[in-house]
Amino acid sequence: MEKTKKRKWRRIVLTVLTLFLAAFAGYLYHIYHSFSKTMESMHQPIRKVSEKREEEVRLEKVDPFSVLLLGVDQRKNDRGRSDTIIVMTVNPEKKSVEMVSIPRDTRTEIVGKGIEDKINHAYAYGGVEMAIDTVENFLDIPIDYFIQINMEGFKEIVDAVGGITIDNDFAFTYEGEHFPAGKITLNGEQALKYSRMRYEDPRGDFGRQERQRKIIEQVIKEGASFSTLARYGDIFQALGKNVRTNLTFSEMVSIQKNYKQAAENIHQHQIQGQGKMIDRIYYYIVPEAERQKLQTLLKEHLELKQNNVSMIGK
């Protein structure tokens, strides 16, 4: 009699556990399906193979690749400018990422426009493709993928993940919001203000870029945590509205599967130069030696030949 009761109890537990796992699997499938639909709305195809590559990148073969991250201050009826410009090269064999922040005021040739101007104006003139062409020309490397984030709508993404906690280097007040030094928790509106302050930072644009990187890193961290599963609908909706990329869903799956170790070893670089007034306009001038040093670094990390000839135009 006792053995019969035990077997019956085990069957009940097993049935409940099976139902729970089936429900959870269905829940995960729903998340997977929702994310694939979100990727469709985020996807913005552009020219596939850069003229600076002999062969197309194959993520399934675990090739090194590059990504251009653009933080665009895009408002209603205004394309905006790419105030955040970060180039990342990813090498899975070296298990590392090289990250170069390009100051928005950097004076360079705007490819396709035929003028020298601030590098962030390339996006305003010709959108993502002109921004890519100009960055490729500046660093003499191929840009394989891009991720564009609308900074004006980024607050929706921060709110969707439930806010973020960051370590603030120094206290400051901006647009009526005070940000004390140390660990602070920010909602979407606060994070947007925190990312925009520039003139009170002794590091200027470099300081703002550093704060924006912190916000993006923490959003990714919060978004990947188990506690955000209940909010995945809001997160996907916010991403679909404010992020554009030429990465496909399958390519993102390949990166997650084959490249995640590289993300544990990120080397950040700031371009050295100096400010200069030209025709009463402020520019950031990068010496040719500094530019060539970065070009060599990134080409080696992408395992490219060093005899590429810089592109003049397309």
Secondary structure, DSSP 8 states (H G I E B T S, - for coil): -HHHHHHHHHHHHHHHHHHHHHHHHHHHHHHHHHHHHHHHHHB----SS-TT-SS---GGGT--EEEEEEEE--BTTB---EEEEEEEEEETTTTEEEEEE--TTBEEEETTTTEEEETTHHHHHHHHHHHHHHHHHHHTS---EEEEEETTTHHHHHHHTT-EEEEESS-EEETTEEE-SEEEEE-HHHHHHHHH--TTSTTTHHHHHHHHHHHHHHHHHHHHSGGGGGGHHHHHHHHHHHEEES--HHHHHHHHHHSTTGGGSEEEEE---EEEEETTEEEEE--HHHHHHHHHHHHHHHT--TT-------
